[in-house]
Amino acid sequence: SSEVMSVVDTAVVGSISASDLAALGPATMLTDGTVYLFFWLNVAATNLFASALARGDADEAYSVLSDALWVGLGCGVALAAALACAGPAALAAICANAPQALSGANKYLQIRLLGVP
């Protein structure tokens, strides 16, 4: 879903301003890159859920699903909080060669953080 969001953001912002479009890159890279650190949860939950269903244990399958949703929410909230605190400094390092994009990147980061959890 983040890939679709990035494509839509690029299409919309790209039609407005080239400088705003340049600011999307660093913020998208930072948010998407850190979200991918939690891809293991998707793989593990899918495997455990499918295994439980294959055994015919629907209660265990839905327990796994519930646990995965809570863990995902917790990881998302923690990641959003971490990026809200450390994200601007990370963007400053990423945008060191293009400081004019930093302001827009910080604004876009704050918007994307709303969708992280």
TALINRA-V423742 format. One line per field, one symbol per residue. psi: psi as a letter, one per 40 degrees, with the letter a starting at -180 (. if undefined). burial: # if it has 24 or more other ideal C-beta (glycine too) atoms within 12 Angstrom, else .. A space follows every 10 residues. Layout:
psi=???
burial=???
//
This chain:
psi=dddddddddd ddddedhddd dddddddddd dddddededd dddddddddd ddddeegddd dddddddddd dddddddddd dddddedddd ddddfdegde eddddddddd dddded.
burial=.#..##..#. ..#......# ########## ##.##..#.. #...#..##. .......... ...#...#.. .#..##..## .###..##.# #..##..... ##.###.##. ###.##.
//
